[in-house]
Amino acid sequence: MQALEEATLACPHCGEAIVLLLDIASGTQAYIEDCQVCCQPIHVSLWIDPQADEYHVDLRREQD
């Protein structure tokens, strides 16, 4: 797995496809990022599974 991964996901506010650059090397993390389309804040949760060499991303509305 590369240190940076590009993921195309749906914004939980507007439903449009957005591209996130995920820093896999930093491990499991949570942060806020604004949607590139509607500019609403998104709570991004990133879980890293090093044994399986994969990651999982969950996007939620920031205020939820």
HTML snippet that shows the backbone in 3Dmol.js (N, CA, C, O; Angstrom):
<script src="https://3Dmol.org/build/3Dmol-min.js"></script>
<div id="view" style="width:600px;height:400px;position:relative"></div>
<script>
const pdb = `
ATOM      1  N   MET A   1       0.848  -1.177   0.000  1.00  0.00           N
ATOM      2  CA  MET A   1       0.000   0.000   0.000  1.00  0.00           C
ATOM      3  C   MET A   1       0.895   1.243   0.000  1.00  0.00           C
ATOM      4  O   MET A   1       1.902   1.283   0.707  1.00  0.00           O
ATOM      5  N   GLN A   2       0.536   2.235  -0.776  1.00  0.00           N
ATOM      6  CA  GLN A   2       1.310   3.467  -0.865  1.00  0.00           C
ATOM      7  C   GLN A   2       1.049   4.345   0.355  1.00  0.00           C
ATOM      8  O   GLN A   2       0.065   4.141   1.067  1.00  0.00           O
ATOM      9  N   ALA A   3       1.920   5.315   0.599  1.00  0.00           N
ATOM     10  CA  ALA A   3       1.754   6.237   1.722  1.00  0.00           C
ATOM     11  C   ALA A   3       0.550   7.149   1.509  1.00  0.00           C
ATOM     12  O   ALA A   3      -0.144   7.484   2.468  1.00  0.00           O
ATOM     13  N   LEU A   4       0.294   7.553   0.271  1.00  0.00           N
ATOM     14  CA  LEU A   4      -0.868   8.378  -0.060  1.00  0.00           C
ATOM     15  C   LEU A   4      -1.749   7.622  -1.041  1.00  0.00           C
ATOM     16  O   LEU A   4      -1.272   7.077  -2.037  1.00  0.00           O
ATOM     17  N   GLU A   5      -3.036   7.599  -0.745  1.00  0.00           N
ATOM     18  CA  GLU A   5      -4.006   6.933  -1.625  1.00  0.00           C
ATOM     19  C   GLU A   5      -5.079   7.944  -2.014  1.00  0.00           C
ATOM     20  O   GLU A   5      -5.507   8.752  -1.190  1.00  0.00           O
ATOM     21  N   GLU A   6      -5.502   7.897  -3.252  1.00  0.00           N
ATOM     22  CA  GLU A   6      -6.588   8.739  -3.730  1.00  0.00           C
ATOM     23  C   GLU A   6      -7.872   7.920  -3.706  1.00  0.00           C
ATOM     24  O   GLU A   6      -7.924   6.826  -4.268  1.00  0.00           O
ATOM     25  N   ALA A   7      -8.910   8.449  -3.056  1.00  0.00           N
ATOM     26  CA  ALA A   7     -10.195   7.745  -2.960  1.00  0.00           C
ATOM     27  C   ALA A   7     -11.312   8.645  -3.475  1.00  0.00           C
ATOM     28  O   ALA A   7     -11.396   9.815  -3.103  1.00  0.00           O
ATOM     29  N   THR A   8     -12.164   8.096  -4.329  1.00  0.00           N
ATOM     30  CA  THR A   8     -13.338   8.820  -4.814  1.00  0.00           C
ATOM     31  C   THR A   8     -14.543   8.288  -4.061  1.00  0.00           C
ATOM     32  O   THR A   8     -14.871   7.105  -4.146  1.00  0.00           O
ATOM     33  N   LEU A   9     -15.205   9.184  -3.314  1.00  0.00           N
ATOM     34  CA  LEU A   9     -16.326   8.818  -2.453  1.00  0.00           C
ATOM     35  C   LEU A   9     -17.462   9.811  -2.649  1.00  0.00           C
ATOM     36  O   LEU A   9     -17.281  10.844  -3.292  1.00  0.00           O
ATOM     37  N   ALA A  10     -18.630   9.506  -2.099  1.00  0.00           N
ATOM     38  CA  ALA A  10     -19.788  10.391  -2.205  1.00  0.00           C
ATOM     39  C   ALA A  10     -19.898  11.276  -0.971  1.00  0.00           C
ATOM     40  O   ALA A  10     -19.795  10.798   0.158  1.00  0.00           O
ATOM     41  N   CYS A  11     -20.107  12.557  -1.192  1.00  0.00           N
ATOM     42  CA  CYS A  11     -20.305  13.502  -0.093  1.00  0.00           C
ATOM     43  C   CYS A  11     -21.593  13.141   0.647  1.00  0.00           C
ATOM     44  O   CYS A  11     -22.619  12.913   0.006  1.00  0.00           O
ATOM     45  N   PRO A  12     -21.564  13.084   1.988  1.00  0.00           N
ATOM     46  CA  PRO A  12     -22.782  12.761   2.740  1.00  0.00           C
ATOM     47  C   PRO A  12     -23.802  13.899   2.751  1.00  0.00           C
ATOM     48  O   PRO A  12     -24.935  13.694   3.185  1.00  0.00           O
ATOM     49  N   HIS A  13     -23.428  15.089   2.285  1.00  0.00           N
ATOM     50  CA  HIS A  13     -24.352  16.227   2.221  1.00  0.00           C
ATOM     51  C   HIS A  13     -25.058  16.295   0.870  1.00  0.00           C
ATOM     52  O   HIS A  13     -26.286  16.255   0.793  1.00  0.00           O
ATOM     53  N   CYS A  14     -24.259  16.397  -0.194  1.00  0.00           N
ATOM     54  CA  CYS A  14     -24.836  16.625  -1.528  1.00  0.00           C
ATOM     55  C   CYS A  14     -24.864  15.373  -2.402  1.00  0.00           C
ATOM     56  O   CYS A  14     -25.539  15.361  -3.431  1.00  0.00           O
ATOM     57  N   GLY A  15     -24.141  14.313  -2.011  1.00  0.00           N
ATOM     58  CA  GLY A  15     -24.135  13.071  -2.772  1.00  0.00           C
ATOM     59  C   GLY A  15     -23.217  13.065  -3.977  1.00  0.00           C
ATOM     60  O   GLY A  15     -23.102  12.046  -4.659  1.00  0.00           O
ATOM     61  N   GLU A  16     -22.559  14.182  -4.255  1.00  0.00           N
ATOM     62  CA  GLU A  16     -21.648  14.256  -5.401  1.00  0.00           C
ATOM     63  C   GLU A  16     -20.353  13.513  -5.114  1.00  0.00           C
ATOM     64  O   GLU A  16     -19.954  13.372  -3.958  1.00  0.00           O
ATOM     65  N   ALA A  17     -19.705  13.045  -6.157  1.00  0.00           N
ATOM     66  CA  ALA A  17     -18.413  12.364  -6.021  1.00  0.00           C
ATOM     67  C   ALA A  17     -17.340  13.388  -5.670  1.00  0.00           C
ATOM     68  O   ALA A  17     -17.235  14.438  -6.304  1.00  0.00           O
ATOM     69  N   ILE A  18     -16.541  13.065  -4.646  1.00  0.00           N
ATOM     70  CA  ILE A  18     -15.419  13.911  -4.255  1.00  0.00           C
ATOM     71  C   ILE A  18     -14.171  13.038  -4.174  1.00  0.00           C
ATOM     72  O   ILE A  18     -14.261  11.833  -3.942  1.00  0.00           O
ATOM     73  N   VAL A  19     -13.024  13.645  -4.364  1.00  0.00           N
ATOM     74  CA  VAL A  19     -11.756  12.926  -4.320  1.00  0.00           C
ATOM     75  C   VAL A  19     -11.011  13.352  -3.064  1.00  0.00           C
ATOM     76  O   VAL A  19     -10.780  14.540  -2.838  1.00  0.00           O
ATOM     77  N   LEU A  20     -10.634  12.360  -2.244  1.00  0.00           N
ATOM     78  CA  LEU A  20      -9.868  12.612  -1.035  1.00  0.00           C
ATOM     79  C   LEU A  20      -8.487  12.000  -1.197  1.00  0.00           C
ATOM     80  O   LEU A  20      -8.344  10.901  -1.733  1.00  0.00           O
ATOM     81  N   LEU A  21      -7.479  12.713  -0.734  1.00  0.00           N
ATOM     82  CA  LEU A  21      -6.120  12.202  -0.697  1.00  0.00           C
ATOM     83  C   LEU A  21      -5.877  11.726   0.728  1.00  0.00           C
ATOM     84  O   LEU A  21      -5.787  12.538   1.649  1.00  0.00           O
ATOM     85  N   LEU A  22      -5.770  10.412   0.914  1.00  0.00           N
ATOM     86  CA  LEU A  22      -5.659   9.801   2.241  1.00  0.00           C
ATOM     87  C   LEU A  22      -4.204   9.516   2.568  1.00  0.00           C
ATOM     88  O   LEU A  22      -3.481   8.928   1.765  1.00  0.00           O
ATOM     89  N   ASP A  23      -3.776   9.940   3.762  1.00  0.00           N
ATOM     90  CA  ASP A  23      -2.413   9.713   4.232  1.00  0.00           C
ATOM     91  C   ASP A  23      -2.384   8.392   4.999  1.00  0.00           C
ATOM     92  O   ASP A  23      -2.539   8.371   6.220  1.00  0.00           O
ATOM     93  N   ILE A  24      -2.186   7.305   4.283  1.00  0.00           N
ATOM     94  CA  ILE A  24      -2.209   5.969   4.859  1.00  0.00           C
ATOM     95  C   ILE A  24      -1.058   5.768   5.847  1.00  0.00           C
ATOM     96  O   ILE A  24      -1.214   5.048   6.834  1.00  0.00           O
ATOM     97  N   ALA A  25       0.076   6.384   5.599  1.00  0.00           N
ATOM     98  CA  ALA A  25       1.263   6.210   6.445  1.00  0.00           C
ATOM     99  C   ALA A  25       1.050   6.727   7.868  1.00  0.00           C
ATOM    100  O   ALA A  25       1.748   6.300   8.788  1.00  0.00           O
ATOM    101  N   SER A  26       0.096   7.641   8.061  1.00  0.00           N
ATOM    102  CA  SER A  26      -0.157   8.208   9.395  1.00  0.00           C
ATOM    103  C   SER A  26      -1.039   7.315  10.260  1.00  0.00           C
ATOM    104  O   SER A  26      -1.261   7.619  11.432  1.00  0.00           O
ATOM    105  N   GLY A  27      -1.541   6.228   9.703  1.00  0.00           N
ATOM    106  CA  GLY A  27      -2.356   5.290  10.475  1.00  0.00           C
ATOM    107  C   GLY A  27      -3.803   5.738  10.620  1.00  0.00           C
ATOM    108  O   GLY A  27      -4.260   6.655   9.937  1.00  0.00           O
ATOM    109  N   THR A  28      -4.511   5.071  11.523  1.00  0.00           N
ATOM    110  CA  THR A  28      -5.926   5.359  11.767  1.00  0.00           C
ATOM    111  C   THR A  28      -6.072   6.800  12.241  1.00  0.00           C
ATOM    112  O   THR A  28      -5.299   7.271  13.076  1.00  0.00           O
ATOM    113  N   GLN A  29      -7.078   7.500  11.695  1.00  0.00           N
ATOM    114  CA  GLN A  29      -7.248   8.916  12.018  1.00  0.00           C
ATOM    115  C   GLN A  29      -8.666   9.385  11.744  1.00  0.00           C
ATOM    116  O   GLN A  29      -9.433   8.720  11.048  1.00  0.00           O
ATOM    117  N   ALA A  30      -9.002  10.540  12.300  1.00  0.00           N
ATOM    118  CA  ALA A  30     -10.290  11.196  12.052  1.00  0.00           C
ATOM    119  C   ALA A  30     -10.017  12.686  11.913  1.00  0.00           C
ATOM    120  O   ALA A  30      -9.223  13.254  12.663  1.00  0.00           O
ATOM    121  N   TYR A  31     -10.673  13.306  10.958  1.00  0.00           N
ATOM    122  CA  TYR A  31     -10.472  14.738  10.724  1.00  0.00           C
ATOM    123  C   TYR A  31     -11.659  15.300   9.958  1.00  0.00           C
ATOM    124  O   TYR A  31     -12.505  14.550   9.472  1.00  0.00           O
ATOM    125  N   ILE A  32     -11.717  16.629   9.853  1.00  0.00           N
ATOM    126  CA  ILE A  32     -12.782  17.324   9.127  1.00  0.00           C
ATOM    127  C   ILE A  32     -12.201  17.855   7.822  1.00  0.00           C
ATOM    128  O   ILE A  32     -11.123  18.449   7.801  1.00  0.00           O
ATOM    129  N   GLU A  33     -12.935  17.630   6.734  1.00  0.00           N
ATOM    130  CA  GLU A  33     -12.537  18.157   5.427  1.00  0.00           C
ATOM    131  C   GLU A  33     -13.789  18.690   4.736  1.00  0.00           C
ATOM    132  O   GLU A  33     -14.847  18.067   4.815  1.00  0.00           O
ATOM    133  N   ASP A  34     -13.682  19.825   4.067  1.00  0.00           N
ATOM    134  CA  ASP A  34     -14.829  20.406   3.365  1.00  0.00           C
ATOM    135  C   ASP A  34     -15.044  19.723   2.024  1.00  0.00           C
ATOM    136  O   ASP A  34     -14.090  19.357   1.337  1.00  0.00           O
ATOM    137  N   CYS A  35     -16.315  19.556   1.662  1.00  0.00           N
ATOM    138  CA  CYS A  35     -16.679  19.001   0.355  1.00  0.00           C
ATOM    139  C   CYS A  35     -16.210  19.954  -0.736  1.00  0.00           C
ATOM    140  O   CYS A  35     -16.365  21.169  -0.613  1.00  0.00           O
ATOM    141  N   GLN A  36     -15.639  19.405  -1.798  1.00  0.00           N
ATOM    142  CA  GLN A  36     -15.153  20.211  -2.925  1.00  0.00           C
ATOM    143  C   GLN A  36     -16.296  20.760  -3.771  1.00  0.00           C
ATOM    144  O   GLN A  36     -16.098  21.675  -4.571  1.00  0.00           O
ATOM    145  N   VAL A  37     -17.510  20.193  -3.592  1.00  0.00           N
ATOM    146  CA  VAL A  37     -18.651  20.617  -4.399  1.00  0.00           C
ATOM    147  C   VAL A  37     -19.546  21.589  -3.627  1.00  0.00           C
ATOM    148  O   VAL A  37     -19.803  22.699  -4.094  1.00  0.00           O
ATOM    149  N   CYS A  38     -20.025  21.171  -2.436  1.00  0.00           N
ATOM    150  CA  CYS A  38     -20.987  21.994  -1.688  1.00  0.00           C
ATOM    151  C   CYS A  38     -20.362  22.762  -0.522  1.00  0.00           C
ATOM    152  O   CYS A  38     -21.040  23.562   0.122  1.00  0.00           O
ATOM    153  N   CYS A  39     -19.093  22.530  -0.247  1.00  0.00           N
ATOM    154  CA  CYS A  39     -18.322  23.224   0.795  1.00  0.00           C
ATOM    155  C   CYS A  39     -18.783  22.926   2.223  1.00  0.00           C
ATOM    156  O   CYS A  39     -18.362  23.619   3.149  1.00  0.00           O
ATOM    157  N   GLN A  40     -19.623  21.930   2.424  1.00  0.00           N
ATOM    158  CA  GLN A  40     -20.052  21.552   3.770  1.00  0.00           C
ATOM    159  C   GLN A  40     -18.961  20.730   4.444  1.00  0.00           C
ATOM    160  O   GLN A  40     -18.231  20.010   3.763  1.00  0.00           O
ATOM    161  N   PRO A  41     -18.832  20.819   5.780  1.00  0.00           N
ATOM    162  CA  PRO A  41     -17.806  20.047   6.484  1.00  0.00           C
ATOM    163  C   PRO A  41     -18.172  18.568   6.572  1.00  0.00           C
ATOM    164  O   PRO A  41     -19.320  18.218   6.848  1.00  0.00           O
ATOM    165  N   ILE A  42     -17.193  17.712   6.337  1.00  0.00           N
ATOM    166  CA  ILE A  42     -17.378  16.261   6.376  1.00  0.00           C
ATOM    167  C   ILE A  42     -16.435  15.686   7.426  1.00  0.00           C
ATOM    168  O   ILE A  42     -15.249  16.016   7.450  1.00  0.00           O
ATOM    169  N   HIS A  43     -16.965  14.824   8.296  1.00  0.00           N
ATOM    170  CA  HIS A  43     -16.135  14.117   9.269  1.00  0.00           C
ATOM    171  C   HIS A  43     -15.616  12.857   8.585  1.00  0.00           C
ATOM    172  O   HIS A  43     -16.389  11.962   8.242  1.00  0.00           O
ATOM    173  N   VAL A  44     -14.302  12.795   8.392  1.00  0.00           N
ATOM    174  CA  VAL A  44     -13.656  11.669   7.719  1.00  0.00           C
ATOM    175  C   VAL A  44     -13.027  10.765   8.775  1.00  0.00           C
ATOM    176  O   VAL A  44     -12.215  11.223   9.578  1.00  0.00           O
ATOM    177  N   SER A  45     -13.395   9.489   8.779  1.00  0.00           N
ATOM    178  CA  SER A  45     -12.776   8.494   9.661  1.00  0.00           C
ATOM    179  C   SER A  45     -12.058   7.484   8.783  1.00  0.00           C
ATOM    180  O   SER A  45     -12.656   6.894   7.883  1.00  0.00           O
ATOM    181  N   LEU A  46     -10.772   7.288   9.051  1.00  0.00           N
ATOM    182  CA  LEU A  46      -9.935   6.386   8.269  1.00  0.00           C
ATOM    183  C   LEU A  46      -9.374   5.319   9.200  1.00  0.00           C
ATOM    184  O   LEU A  46      -8.708   5.638  10.185  1.00  0.00           O
ATOM    185  N   TRP A  47      -9.642   4.057   8.891  1.00  0.00           N
ATOM    186  CA  TRP A  47      -9.119   2.926   9.656  1.00  0.00           C
ATOM    187  C   TRP A  47      -8.136   2.171   8.781  1.00  0.00           C
ATOM    188  O   TRP A  47      -8.425   1.872   7.623  1.00  0.00           O
ATOM    189  N   ILE A  48      -6.987   1.867   9.335  1.00  0.00           N
ATOM    190  CA  ILE A  48      -5.948   1.136   8.611  1.00  0.00           C
ATOM    191  C   ILE A  48      -5.848  -0.276   9.181  1.00  0.00           C
ATOM    192  O   ILE A  48      -5.780  -0.456  10.397  1.00  0.00           O
ATOM    193  N   ASP A  49      -5.839  -1.277   8.298  1.00  0.00           N
ATOM    194  CA  ASP A  49      -5.622  -2.665   8.693  1.00  0.00           C
ATOM    195  C   ASP A  49      -4.321  -3.123   8.047  1.00  0.00           C
ATOM    196  O   ASP A  49      -4.333  -3.603   6.913  1.00  0.00           O
ATOM    197  N   PRO A  50      -3.186  -2.980   8.758  1.00  0.00           N
ATOM    198  CA  PRO A  50      -1.899  -3.314   8.144  1.00  0.00           C
ATOM    199  C   PRO A  50      -1.729  -4.797   7.819  1.00  0.00           C
ATOM    200  O   PRO A  50      -1.021  -5.141   6.872  1.00  0.00           O
ATOM    201  N   GLN A  51      -2.371  -5.684   8.593  1.00  0.00           N
ATOM    202  CA  GLN A  51      -2.258  -7.115   8.308  1.00  0.00           C
ATOM    203  C   GLN A  51      -2.916  -7.469   6.978  1.00  0.00           C
ATOM    204  O   GLN A  51      -2.400  -8.298   6.228  1.00  0.00           O
ATOM    205  N   ALA A  52      -4.035  -6.855   6.690  1.00  0.00           N
ATOM    206  CA  ALA A  52      -4.742  -7.134   5.434  1.00  0.00           C
ATOM    207  C   ALA A  52      -4.287  -6.206   4.311  1.00  0.00           C
ATOM    208  O   ALA A  52      -4.708  -6.368   3.165  1.00  0.00           O
ATOM    209  N   ASP A  53      -3.420  -5.225   4.635  1.00  0.00           N
ATOM    210  CA  ASP A  53      -2.939  -4.258   3.661  1.00  0.00           C
ATOM    211  C   ASP A  53      -4.105  -3.540   2.978  1.00  0.00           C
ATOM    212  O   ASP A  53      -4.156  -3.428   1.754  1.00  0.00           O
ATOM    213  N   GLU A  54      -5.052  -3.050   3.816  1.00  0.00           N
ATOM    214  CA  GLU A  54      -6.197  -2.320   3.289  1.00  0.00           C
ATOM    215  C   GLU A  54      -6.631  -1.240   4.274  1.00  0.00           C
ATOM    216  O   GLU A  54      -6.181  -1.197   5.419  1.00  0.00           O
ATOM    217  N   TYR A  55      -7.503  -0.386   3.805  1.00  0.00           N
ATOM    218  CA  TYR A  55      -8.034   0.684   4.645  1.00  0.00           C
ATOM    219  C   TYR A  55      -9.535   0.823   4.402  1.00  0.00           C
ATOM    220  O   TYR A  55     -10.062   0.357   3.392  1.00  0.00           O
ATOM    221  N   HIS A  56     -10.206   1.471   5.347  1.00  0.00           N
ATOM    222  CA  HIS A  56     -11.646   1.721   5.248  1.00  0.00           C
ATOM    223  C   HIS A  56     -11.888   3.188   5.581  1.00  0.00           C
ATOM    224  O   HIS A  56     -11.272   3.734   6.495  1.00  0.00           O
ATOM    225  N   VAL A  57     -12.788   3.820   4.835  1.00  0.00           N
ATOM    226  CA  VAL A  57     -13.091   5.234   5.040  1.00  0.00           C
ATOM    227  C   VAL A  57     -14.590   5.377   5.283  1.00  0.00           C
ATOM    228  O   VAL A  57     -15.406   4.771   4.589  1.00  0.00           O
ATOM    229  N   ASP A  58     -14.938   6.187   6.278  1.00  0.00           N
ATOM    230  CA  ASP A  58     -16.330   6.489   6.578  1.00  0.00           C
ATOM    231  C   ASP A  58     -16.498   8.001   6.537  1.00  0.00           C
ATOM    232  O   ASP A  58     -15.750   8.726   7.194  1.00  0.00           O
ATOM    233  N   LEU A  59     -17.473   8.483   5.771  1.00  0.00           N
ATOM    234  CA  LEU A  59     -17.769   9.914   5.688  1.00  0.00           C
ATOM    235  C   LEU A  59     -19.120  10.180   6.324  1.00  0.00           C
ATOM    236  O   LEU A  59     -20.104   9.501   6.030  1.00  0.00           O
ATOM    237  N   ARG A  60     -19.159  11.174   7.199  1.00  0.00           N
ATOM    238  CA  ARG A  60     -20.415  11.573   7.858  1.00  0.00           C
ATOM    239  C   ARG A  60     -20.529  13.082   7.858  1.00  0.00           C
ATOM    240  O   ARG A  60     -19.538  13.805   7.757  1.00  0.00           O
ATOM    241  N   ARG A  61     -21.757  13.535   7.973  1.00  0.00           N
ATOM    242  CA  ARG A  61     -21.981  14.964   8.134  1.00  0.00           C
ATOM    243  C   ARG A  61     -21.301  15.405   9.422  1.00  0.00           C
ATOM    244  O   ARG A  61     -21.419  14.723  10.440  1.00  0.00           O
ATOM    245  N   GLU A  62     -20.603  16.510   9.403  1.00  0.00           N
ATOM    246  CA  GLU A  62     -19.815  16.959  10.545  1.00  0.00           C
ATOM    247  C   GLU A  62     -20.688  17.179  11.782  1.00  0.00           C
ATOM    248  O   GLU A  62     -20.248  16.868  12.888  1.00  0.00           O
ATOM    249  N   GLN A  63     -21.888  17.696  11.637  1.00  0.00           N
ATOM    250  CA  GLN A  63     -22.722  18.001  12.795  1.00  0.00           C
ATOM    251  C   GLN A  63     -23.451  16.787  13.358  1.00  0.00           C
ATOM    252  O   GLN A  63     -24.076  16.907  14.412  1.00  0.00           O
ATOM    253  N   ASP A  64     -23.405  15.618  12.708  1.00  0.00           N
ATOM    254  CA  ASP A  64     -24.093  14.416  13.202  1.00  0.00           C
ATOM    255  C   ASP A  64     -23.310  13.725  14.282  1.00  0.00           C
ATOM    256  O   ASP A  64     -23.749  12.700  14.804  1.00  0.00           O
TER     257      ASP A  64
END
`;
const viewer = $3Dmol.createViewer("view");
viewer.addModel(pdb, "pdb");
viewer.setStyle({}, {cartoon: {color: "spectrum"}});
viewer.zoomTo();
viewer.render();
</script>
